[in-house]
Amino acid sequence: METKYINLDRLTGTWESVNLNPTVLIYRNGESYLLSIIYINETSKQASPATYEILEDEEGFFINYNLKRTAISYDAKLDILNLSLLGDYLRN
């Protein structure tokens, strides 16, 4: 996975997990980019998002998910997004 440079504009949109994890939505809000994890309640079918700001440091892009650093990487050739704690995602 490419981790050195990611154009976050390319990642905006909806991503579906290949591991049946919750759907992810990446979007721009002013100068920042946000990542929302969409949880669906199986009983009520209600969606509830949890939103995180995408941050960057010398190691690359990440979010603080459940008090843990979750690295974001992207394979441009295969168009696969990877969240280190949630696995691979395909563009919806």
Buried (B, 14 or more C-beta within 10 A) or exposed (E): BEEEEBEBEEBEEBBBBEEEBBBBBBBEEEEEBBBBBBBEEEEEEEEEBEEBEBBEEEEBBBBEBEEEEBBBBBEEEEEBBBBBEBEBBEEE
